């Protein structure tokens, strides 16, 4: 249950009923009234929910908002609702105060749902694919992949918890020029290792990383110099057949270490082998969306769709472009596999590609402008000792995902990369990520969970049984700190839904910190172990609800909830 949604619906229901009752009594005129709008006020002293319906109705009813509010409040029937009272403020705000039964129900709901607390059903569930990372298998994953991996994984999780059918997918770019360049790079280093650095000039356009040298060395250990006896075509095929699968396996290993598991690993090469790229381009041609130039190249009429230039689909040499493959890939997502919505996590440098792909999908008939979403992710700046980290100690090149996970815990990496919205540039403080005190937001949240576990252990060690919330009188949870904590706990389902709607899972990080802060405040203000039995049991039930909520938040982000620290 989403306790916040329930309260919002209740406020809407009682206001609508009160308006109809006031009309029937002749206290208000009947008119074309708007939908009832209710919201949570920033200042809780003004009530738990605020309704602006009276102001909305001033024009259609031709009455002062205050008079409308007075008529509605006088006709409100709160019995059986989750509200204790409604007050009028200012020109006609109606401020609702939640009753005790709402607070009690919120605590019981958490303990009844357990590990599923926070999950909701959607009124309009969708079959959604989230495609993220999709790094070229020609080298190690970098910091952009590290951030995109967490953002994609956490977004997929909140979409799932919000009632959608979600698939996580990695698109393997195992075709095209970059794969040829990769194989030539490994071949060049292999020849150099067998016959010396001067045996072959290493082309400046080839991949220069130490990972290429490692692959070449592996080939030497496996084949010795026997590959030199092969024809160039045979040698190239062996090297390509070894290098790509090896790098893909390493990607899977590193992402699993990063707690990311994909439902589908989709190879670009299958699109070419199956004829899907050619079929997609032919379909565009049938719809009149292409033209051919004198040199035999085939172009998409992108300018007809509002783009600044046309795009090549098939080069004069007969090879299809990456853009053509991308169109075929997304056509496969929508028309072959039947996804209602596709969300891609891309680097901000790909912003110019978004509209082009959406318009191409519109032209092919799958409504890409509406069904394809692209979350553009800004760069990450790694900081240590107050300075930018530019180099990797191991490779001398840019910091890789493996380097990062060798430096800091996986949980810290996941939490910190999810701490900002994707469109926000971020600084990743490596020193803060490993800090073991309340300055570290992850430590602060995990410590709250561990502290609750300690409270519960101490209670049991003292000979007291943990309470059954269903049998516990929760009406004593009426203090300010208790109610503030309950309201925060009750907010989790709403936070998950809003994170999914806004495509911003970083909301869960902020929510977790706020929840931990309220628990620590409650813990410092409210006695538990030495309180009277009814109060002790009620507060223990609240502790158990807070523990479960924190655990679920951390689960969604993909980090552990330790019982001891």
KEFISE-880210 format. One line per field, with one value per residue (C-alpha): x negated, z negated, y negated; residue number from 0; residue in one letter. Coordinates in Angstrom, 3 decimals. Layout:
<sites>
c1 (X,...)
c3 (Z,...)
c2 (Y,...)
i (NUM,...)
aa (A,...)
</sites>
This chain:
<sites>
c1 (0.000,-1.146,-0.032,-0.635,1.395,4.136,4.231,4.240,7.136,8.984,8.632,9.907,12.850,14.040,13.717,15.693,18.367,18.513,18.926,21.819,23.404,23.023,24.616,27.533,28.011,27.990,24.822,22.788,23.836,23.316,20.757,17.973,15.487,11.870,10.372,9.537,5.856,4.108,0.424,-1.931,-2.895,-6.551,-5.790,-4.179,-2.849,-0.219,1.091,0.190,2.072,3.131,6.049,6.415,9.825,11.536,9.195,9.620,13.397,13.505,13.859,16.314,18.503,18.084,17.543,14.734,12.409,12.778,16.547,16.218,13.761,16.068,18.996,16.947,15.400,18.811,19.998,16.950,17.522,14.220,15.562,13.939,11.313,7.638,8.013,8.546,9.368,9.383,8.580,8.954,5.989,5.358,7.638,9.082,6.450,7.914,5.280,5.817,4.315,3.843,5.411,3.772,5.158,3.196,-0.063,0.729,1.702,-1.519,-3.657,-1.630,-1.765,-5.565,-5.736,-3.041,-4.759,-8.318,-10.842,-8.126,-7.350,-7.584,-6.329,-3.195,-0.971,-0.719,2.575,0.870,-1.966,-4.402,-6.834,-10.047,-13.598,-16.422,-19.589,-22.705,-26.509,-26.716,-30.446,-32.467,-34.145,-37.407,-38.746,-38.095,-35.079,-35.693,-34.067,-31.211,-30.322,-30.616,-28.122,-25.818,-25.813,-24.492,-22.020,-20.626,-20.476,-18.780,-16.351,-15.398,-14.844,-12.505,-10.567,-10.166,-9.105,-6.562,-4.723,-6.285,-7.772,-11.433,-14.287,-17.930,-19.916,-23.534,-24.108,-27.408,-28.965,-30.726,-30.566,-31.976,-35.219,-36.047,-36.122,-38.490,-40.699,-40.652,-41.742,-44.484,-45.698,-46.001,-47.625,-50.178,-51.152,-51.286,-53.731,-55.824,-56.001,-57.064,-59.508,-60.325,-59.043,-60.585,-58.933,-55.811,-54.904,-52.066,-49.521,-48.680,-44.959,-45.058,-44.139,-47.107,-46.023,-47.899,-44.860,-45.794,-49.273,-47.770,-45.600,-48.583,-50.646,-47.831,-47.890,-51.650,-51.229,-48.442,-49.786,-53.471,-54.657,-52.404,-50.039,-52.846,-52.635,-48.975,-47.758,-46.945,-43.229,-43.482,-45.562,-43.159,-40.139,-41.791,-42.772,-39.316,-37.688,-39.817,-39.918,-36.227,-34.884,-37.681,-36.815,-33.080,-33.701,-35.749,-32.949,-30.459,-32.833,-33.442,-29.748,-28.827,-31.395,-29.591,-26.325,-24.855,-23.203,-21.643,-18.651,-19.892,-23.282,-22.374,-25.026,-25.004,-26.454,-23.206,-21.389,-23.717,-23.787,-19.991,-19.446,-17.638,-19.693,-18.983,-15.291,-15.003,-16.668,-14.416,-11.380,-12.513,-12.975,-9.473,-8.111,-9.895,-12.260,-15.529,-17.315,-20.362,-23.215,-25.217,-28.004,-25.524,-25.275,-21.833,-20.731,-17.907,-15.930,-16.622,-16.177,-12.577,-12.017,-13.507,-17.141,-19.984,-21.434,-20.678,-22.279,-24.048,-22.482,-24.511,-27.893,-28.931,-30.946,-27.740,-28.430,-25.696,-26.518,-26.310,-23.233,-21.481,-22.277,-20.982,-17.677,-17.380,-18.237,-15.515,-13.027,-13.778,-13.062,-9.679,-8.299,-9.935,-10.192,-7.200,-8.496,-6.089,-8.920,-12.687,-14.963,-18.625,-21.309,-23.779,-26.645,-25.840,-28.128,-25.470,-22.803,-22.842,-21.988,-18.769,-16.394,-17.888,-17.169,-13.697,-12.753,-14.138,-11.964,-8.984,-9.642,-9.810,-6.459,-7.191,-6.614,-10.115,-9.479,-7.027,-8.313,-12.094,-13.534,-17.194,-18.597,-21.693,-24.391,-26.954,-30.624,-32.175,-35.187,-37.083,-38.592,-41.154,-42.931,-41.133,-42.638,-41.328,-42.386,-43.495,-45.606,-45.320,-48.210,-47.994,-47.696,-48.806,-45.565,-42.090,-40.694,-38.789,-35.931,-38.276,-40.743,-37.946,-36.629,-40.173,-40.311,-36.910,-34.111,-31.531,-28.720,-30.385,-30.827,-27.183,-25.828,-27.956,-27.345,-23.590,-23.779,-23.075,-20.548,-21.991,-21.886,-23.985,-27.756,-29.218,-32.391,-33.154,-35.137,-37.204,-38.262,-34.670,-33.571,-35.797,-35.275,-33.821,-31.773,-28.576,-30.154,-29.777,-26.060,-26.184,-27.855,-25.251,-22.358,-24.002,-24.829,-21.141,-20.269,-23.020,-21.925,-18.357,-19.676,-21.698,-18.592,-16.625,-19.464,-19.819,-16.090,-16.175,-19.334,-17.550,-14.848,-12.135,-10.362,-10.063,-6.464,-3.923,-2.800,0.664,1.119,-0.620,1.160,-0.417,1.808,-0.904,-3.098,-1.819,-4.973,-6.461,-9.603,-7.628,-5.174,-7.903,-9.662,-6.418,-5.620,-9.085,-8.708,-5.321,-6.873,-8.948,-6.384,-5.748,-9.477,-9.947,-7.084,-8.389,-11.921,-10.503,-8.364,-11.219,-13.777,-15.863,-16.756,-19.040,-15.891,-16.324,-19.774,-18.396,-15.387,-17.636,-19.702,-16.568,-15.061,-18.261,-18.385,-14.837,-15.559,-18.658,-16.569,-13.839,-16.422,-18.007,-14.663,-12.637,-13.527,-12.948,-14.398,-13.442,-10.086,-6.792,-5.894,-3.135,-5.396,-8.428,-6.577,-5.134,-8.536,-10.123,-7.522,-8.430,-12.132,-11.346,-9.416,-12.300,-14.798,-12.770,-12.344,-16.052,-16.897,-14.526,-15.967,-19.499,-18.342,-16.939,-20.204,-22.050,-24.075,-24.202,-22.306,-24.802,-23.581,-26.814,-29.305)
c3 (0.000,0.773,-2.398,-0.841,2.240,-0.020,-2.026,1.157,2.562,-0.749,-0.800,2.771,1.940,-1.148,0.540,3.591,1.317,-0.777,2.318,3.567,0.125,-0.012,3.437,2.366,-0.730,1.372,-0.305,2.919,6.575,8.985,11.659,13.919,11.148,11.623,10.231,6.547,6.033,2.826,1.946,-0.981,-2.357,-2.897,-6.442,-8.370,-11.001,-8.410,-8.356,-6.613,-3.385,-1.811,0.595,2.939,4.260,2.909,4.851,7.971,7.730,7.134,10.819,11.987,8.867,8.704,4.982,2.627,1.981,-1.786,-1.552,0.617,-1.853,-4.799,-3.046,-2.153,-5.617,-7.278,-5.116,-5.462,-6.840,-8.269,-10.039,-8.463,-6.738,-7.653,-8.832,-12.310,-11.367,-8.615,-9.182,-6.890,-6.427,-4.481,-1.510,-1.533,-1.988,-3.558,-5.704,-6.600,-9.686,-9.654,-12.448,-14.691,-12.745,-9.670,-11.646,-13.129,-9.731,-8.187,-10.712,-10.371,-6.592,-6.602,-8.869,-6.925,-3.554,-4.790,-1.948,0.492,-1.352,1.171,4.109,5.762,8.640,11.613,13.100,16.502,16.285,19.177,20.625,20.406,21.522,19.876,21.955,20.204,20.245,23.685,23.753,26.806,26.083,27.373,24.035,20.287,18.887,17.750,15.262,17.614,17.763,13.969,13.467,16.256,14.871,11.477,12.865,15.312,12.739,10.097,12.631,13.748,10.105,9.279,12.502,11.414,7.882,9.426,11.089,14.540,16.366,16.746,18.790,18.367,21.595,22.683,26.389,27.530,30.391,31.937,35.558,37.614,37.906,34.210,34.082,37.067,35.465,32.188,33.857,35.843,32.619,30.829,33.916,34.035,30.387,30.899,33.789,31.768,28.821,31.088,33.359,31.527,31.461,34.850,36.626,37.372,37.150,34.657,36.396,34.456,35.071,33.333,29.669,27.495,24.087,21.967,22.162,25.817,24.745,22.172,24.822,27.154,24.353,23.625,27.291,27.142,24.098,25.820,29.376,29.128,32.544,34.455,35.549,37.632,39.832,40.618,43.516,42.499,42.857,40.673,38.047,37.976,37.534,34.628,32.901,33.354,32.183,29.040,28.200,28.329,26.285,23.750,23.311,23.145,20.449,18.506,18.821,17.442,14.602,13.697,13.900,11.716,9.189,9.458,8.579,12.043,13.730,17.187,18.491,22.080,23.757,27.327,30.059,32.855,35.188,35.004,36.677,39.652,39.839,39.732,42.364,39.867,40.760,44.462,43.731,41.626,44.317,46.980,44.876,44.687,48.448,48.966,46.896,49.110,46.375,48.253,51.432,53.271,54.522,57.724,55.888,54.678,51.058,49.455,47.274,44.801,45.408,41.873,42.782,43.743,40.087,38.662,38.279,39.395,41.930,43.710,42.485,44.412,43.991,46.537,47.758,51.398,50.670,49.661,45.922,43.554,41.048,37.280,37.491,39.738,37.240,34.403,36.212,36.801,33.156,31.860,34.417,32.977,29.470,30.356,33.229,32.719,28.943,28.155,25.578,24.830,23.834,24.189,21.976,22.951,20.650,22.828,22.254,22.755,25.806,27.629,27.307,31.024,31.817,29.770,32.066,35.184,33.888,32.615,35.970,37.884,35.759,36.415,40.137,39.851,38.037,34.352,32.831,31.457,30.374,27.748,26.922,26.932,24.018,23.622,20.243,20.942,18.331,17.529,16.840,13.545,12.009,9.594,6.616,4.042,1.511,2.947,6.392,9.625,10.229,13.846,14.018,13.093,11.035,12.915,16.561,16.739,18.611,17.521,14.383,15.192,13.375,12.228,10.876,8.954,7.391,6.295,4.480,2.791,1.743,4.354,2.130,1.908,5.676,6.295,3.692,4.720,8.452,7.716,5.559,8.323,11.142,14.466,16.078,13.236,13.426,10.331,8.326,6.830,3.612,3.199,-0.323,-1.446,0.092,-2.262,-5.327,-8.303,-9.969,-9.558,-6.939,-4.548,-3.654,-2.931,-6.265,-7.955,-6.515,-7.102,-10.680,-11.301,-10.164,-12.293,-15.299,-15.013,-14.773,-17.935,-19.738,-18.779,-19.824,-23.178,-23.816,-23.144,-25.207,-28.082,-27.948,-26.179,-23.118,-20.036,-19.623,-17.085,-15.469,-14.783,-18.514,-19.676,-20.747,-18.482,-19.656,-22.089,-19.134,-19.255,-20.007,-17.558,-16.853,-16.546,-14.095,-12.060,-11.693,-10.739,-8.097,-6.613,-6.617,-4.922,-2.169,-0.643,1.916,3.106,3.391,5.501,7.807,8.199,8.840,11.628,13.090,13.037,14.198,11.220,8.791,6.843,4.928,2.978,1.745,0.441,-1.067,-2.826,-4.439,-5.607,-7.016,-8.883,-10.312,-11.643,-13.153,-14.963,-16.284,-17.463,-19.072,-21.002,-22.148,-22.976,-25.591,-24.453,-26.682,-30.016,-28.892,-30.186,-28.398,-26.123,-25.045,-24.708,-22.445,-20.286,-19.873,-19.099,-16.373,-15.005,-15.101,-13.196,-10.583,-10.232,-9.891,-7.118,-5.290,-5.394,-4.247,-1.287,-0.280,-0.317,1.592,4.381,4.621,4.614,1.409,-1.761,-4.984,-7.657,-11.050,-12.787,-12.186)
c2 (0.000,-3.534,-5.329,-8.730,-7.915,-6.556,-9.807,-11.896,-9.862,-10.135,-13.919,-14.083,-11.817,-13.699,-17.113,-15.963,-14.478,-17.660,-19.832,-17.696,-17.829,-21.626,-21.928,-19.724,-21.906,-25.084,-26.346,-26.320,-26.643,-23.778,-24.474,-23.189,-22.494,-21.354,-18.172,-18.381,-19.232,-18.197,-18.269,-17.875,-21.315,-22.185,-23.256,-20.387,-22.828,-23.779,-20.218,-16.991,-17.730,-21.016,-21.399,-24.389,-23.377,-26.494,-28.787,-26.649,-27.000,-30.758,-31.630,-28.927,-29.351,-33.150,-33.103,-34.095,-31.134,-31.520,-31.208,-28.085,-26.569,-27.256,-25.582,-22.525,-22.140,-22.427,-19.521,-17.282,-13.805,-12.555,-9.468,-6.432,-8.552,-8.853,-12.457,-13.846,-17.441,-20.058,-23.740,-26.730,-29.046,-32.231,-32.897,-29.384,-26.679,-23.552,-21.862,-18.205,-16.561,-12.791,-10.786,-8.215,-5.252,-6.368,-6.294,-2.899,-1.497,-2.799,-0.883,2.310,2.112,2.186,5.216,7.050,6.510,7.061,7.275,6.215,2.994,0.185,2.235,0.916,1.887,-0.435,-1.569,-1.419,1.112,1.214,3.713,1.675,2.319,0.397,0.576,-0.684,-0.584,1.161,0.426,1.410,4.768,3.360,2.174,1.853,0.029,-3.541,-5.924,-6.816,-3.121,-2.924,-5.730,-4.580,-1.057,-2.127,-4.661,-2.100,0.682,-1.489,-2.948,0.552,1.467,-1.436,-0.792,2.831,1.870,-0.512,2.340,2.590,5.582,4.631,6.101,5.083,5.291,4.855,4.162,5.639,3.650,6.641,5.486,2.660,0.749,0.660,4.468,4.640,1.995,3.921,7.173,5.394,3.775,7.129,8.655,5.843,6.326,10.090,9.723,7.271,9.665,12.544,10.669,7.465,3.879,3.091,6.041,4.000,0.350,-0.033,-2.256,-5.409,-4.812,-1.413,-0.965,-1.913,-0.592,1.905,4.204,4.821,5.894,8.255,9.926,10.252,11.808,14.275,15.303,15.841,18.075,20.015,20.274,19.409,18.217,20.632,17.859,16.400,19.473,18.829,16.738,13.141,13.934,17.051,15.252,12.303,14.618,16.461,13.213,11.677,14.904,14.852,11.148,10.255,13.206,12.666,8.997,9.719,12.342,9.789,7.247,9.762,10.580,6.924,6.021,9.004,7.779,4.427,6.254,5.770,8.725,8.400,10.303,10.069,9.625,8.660,8.862,6.300,8.949,10.937,8.038,8.180,11.980,12.265,9.579,7.358,4.275,4.677,5.311,2.152,0.043,1.580,0.732,-2.886,-2.881,-1.473,-4.352,-6.868,-7.972,-7.332,-8.354,-7.034,-9.184,-8.683,-6.849,-4.211,-5.404,-5.283,-8.212,-8.772,-11.959,-13.149,-16.817,-16.052,-15.120,-18.300,-17.180,-19.429,-16.978,-13.716,-10.480,-7.725,-4.288,-2.331,-3.488,-3.433,-0.276,1.534,1.613,0.469,-2.272,-2.068,-4.313,-1.785,0.977,-1.205,-1.712,2.038,2.742,0.449,1.709,5.161,3.882,2.457,4.517,7.910,8.168,6.000,3.529,0.689,-1.619,-1.626,-3.696,-4.090,-5.483,-7.403,-9.779,-13.450,-13.503,-11.462,-14.170,-14.901,-11.291,-11.201,-13.113,-11.505,-8.006,-8.914,-10.465,-7.486,-5.190,-7.453,-7.071,-3.284,-3.290,-2.548,-6.025,-6.456,-10.044,-8.777,-5.304,-5.758,-7.717,-8.574,-9.564,-11.655,-11.238,-13.915,-13.310,-12.267,-13.952,-11.733,-13.561,-12.459,-14.624,-17.630,-17.063,-15.594,-11.984,-11.862,-8.757,-5.121,-3.772,-0.479,-1.475,-5.095,-5.784,-6.867,-5.281,-2.092,-0.386,2.388,-0.179,-1.895,1.291,2.146,-1.206,-1.464,0.936,1.869,0.563,-2.853,-3.008,-2.136,-4.557,-7.522,-7.092,-7.090,-10.211,-12.722,-12.908,-11.731,-15.178,-16.634,-16.669,-15.072,-14.937,-11.547,-12.016,-8.848,-9.864,-10.385,-7.083,-5.093,-7.280,-5.426,-8.168,-10.145,-12.436,-9.512,-9.332,-5.595,-4.889,-7.107,-5.081,-1.700,-2.702,-3.475,0.055,1.590,-0.487,0.827,4.394,3.736,2.436,5.542,7.866,6.146,6.478,10.207,10.669,8.913,11.572,9.594,10.985,8.797,7.682,8.866,5.616,7.035,7.594,4.421,1.244,-1.358,-4.194,-5.281,-6.330,-9.886,-11.884,-14.366,-12.314,-9.090,-10.572,-12.241,-8.878,-7.107,-9.703,-9.247,-5.458,-5.761,-7.858,-5.017,-3.721,-7.281,-7.982,-4.858,-5.810,-9.359,-8.066,-5.923,-8.723,-11.257,-8.647,-9.759,-6.942,-9.301,-10.292,-7.044,-8.111,-11.391,-9.642,-7.123,-9.879,-11.727,-8.525,-7.661,-11.180,-10.871,-7.466,-8.763,-11.675,-9.308,-6.997,-9.864,-11.298,-8.173,-5.553,-1.995,0.727,-0.824,-2.265,-0.855,2.363,0.946,-1.933,0.332,2.753,-0.012,-1.652,1.700,2.236,-1.182,-0.216,2.962,0.975,-1.491,1.365,2.994,-0.310,-1.132,2.386,2.077,-1.300,0.085,3.168,1.003,-0.941,2.376,2.071,4.158,3.470,4.612,5.794,4.826,2.000)
i (0,1,2,3,4,5,6,7,8,9,10,11,12,13,14,15,16,17,18,19,20,21,22,23,24,25,26,27,28,29,30,31,32,33,34,35,36,37,38,39,40,41,42,43,44,45,46,47,48,49,50,51,52,53,54,55,56,57,58,59,60,61,62,63,64,65,66,67,68,69,70,71,72,73,74,75,76,77,78,79,80,81,82,83,84,85,86,87,88,89,90,91,92,93,94,95,96,97,98,99,100,101,102,103,104,105,106,107,108,109,110,111,112,113,114,115,116,117,118,119,120,121,122,123,124,125,126,127,128,129,130,131,132,133,134,135,136,137,138,139,140,141,142,143,144,145,146,147,148,149,150,151,152,153,154,155,156,157,158,159,160,161,162,163,164,165,166,167,168,169,170,171,172,173,174,175,176,177,178,179,180,181,182,183,184,185,186,187,188,189,190,191,192,193,194,195,196,197,198,199,200,201,202,203,204,205,206,207,208,209,210,211,212,213,214,215,216,217,218,219,220,221,222,223,224,225,226,227,228,229,230,231,232,233,234,235,236,237,238,239,240,241,242,243,244,245,246,247,248,249,250,251,252,253,254,255,256,257,258,259,260,261,262,263,264,265,266,267,268,269,270,271,272,273,274,275,276,277,278,279,280,281,282,283,284,285,286,287,288,289,290,291,292,293,294,295,296,297,298,299,300,301,302,303,304,305,306,307,308,309,310,311,312,313,314,315,316,317,318,319,320,321,322,323,324,325,326,327,328,329,330,331,332,333,334,335,336,337,338,339,340,341,342,343,344,345,346,347,348,349,350,351,352,353,354,355,356,357,358,359,360,361,362,363,364,365,366,367,368,369,370,371,372,373,374,375,376,377,378,379,380,381,382,383,384,385,386,387,388,389,390,391,392,393,394,395,396,397,398,399,400,401,402,403,404,405,406,407,408,409,410,411,412,413,414,415,416,417,418,419,420,421,422,423,424,425,426,427,428,429,430,431,432,433,434,435,436,437,438,439,440,441,442,443,444,445,446,447,448,449,450,451,452,453,454,455,456,457,458,459,460,461,462,463,464,465,466,467,468,469,470,471,472,473,474,475,476,477,478,479,480,481,482,483,484,485,486,487,488,489,490,491,492,493,494,495,496,497,498,499,500,501,502,503,504,505,506,507,508,509,510,511,512,513,514,515,516,517,518,519,520,521,522,523,524,525,526,527,528,529,530,531,532,533,534,535,536,537,538,539,540,541,542,543,544,545,546,547,548,549,550,551,552,553,554,555,556,557,558,559,560,561,562,563,564)
aa (X,X,X,X,X,X,X,X,X,X,X,X,X,X,X,X,X,X,X,X,X,X,X,X,X,X,X,X,X,X,X,X,X,X,X,X,X,X,X,X,X,X,X,X,X,X,X,X,X,X,X,X,X,X,X,X,X,X,X,X,X,X,X,X,X,X,X,X,X,X,X,X,X,X,X,X,X,X,X,X,X,X,X,X,X,X,X,X,X,X,X,X,X,X,X,X,X,X,X,X,X,X,X,X,X,X,X,X,X,X,X,X,X,X,X,X,X,X,X,X,X,X,X,X,X,X,X,X,X,X,X,X,X,X,X,X,X,X,X,X,X,X,X,X,X,X,X,X,X,X,X,X,X,X,X,X,X,X,X,X,X,X,X,X,X,X,X,X,X,X,X,X,X,X,X,X,X,X,X,X,X,X,X,X,X,X,X,X,X,X,X,X,X,X,X,X,X,X,X,X,X,X,X,X,X,X,X,X,X,X,X,X,X,X,X,X,X,X,X,X,X,X,X,X,X,X,X,X,X,X,X,X,X,X,X,X,X,X,X,X,X,X,X,X,X,X,X,X,X,X,X,X,X,X,X,X,X,X,X,X,X,X,X,X,X,X,X,X,X,X,X,X,X,X,X,X,X,X,X,X,X,X,X,X,X,X,X,X,X,X,X,X,X,X,X,X,X,X,X,X,X,X,X,X,X,X,X,X,X,X,X,X,X,X,X,X,X,X,X,X,X,X,X,X,X,X,X,X,X,X,X,X,X,X,X,X,X,X,X,X,X,X,X,X,X,X,X,X,X,X,X,X,X,X,X,X,X,X,X,X,X,X,X,X,X,X,X,X,X,X,X,X,X,X,X,X,X,X,X,X,X,X,X,X,X,X,X,X,X,X,X,X,X,X,X,X,X,X,X,X,X,X,X,X,X,X,X,X,X,X,X,X,X,X,X,X,X,X,X,X,X,X,X,X,X,X,X,X,X,X,X,X,X,X,X,X,X,X,X,X,X,X,X,X,X,X,X,X,X,X,X,X,X,X,X,X,X,X,X,X,X,X,X,X,X,X,X,X,X,X,X,X,X,X,X,X,X,X,X,X,X,X,X,X,X,X,X,X,X,X,X,X,X,X,X,X,X,X,X,X,X,X,X,X,X,X,X,X,X,X,X,X,X,X,X,X,X,X,X,X,X,X,X,X,X,X,X,X,X,X,X,X,X,X,X,X,X,X,X,X,X,X,X,X,X,X,X,X,X,X,X,X,X,X,X,X,X,X,X,X,X,X,X,X,X)
</sites>
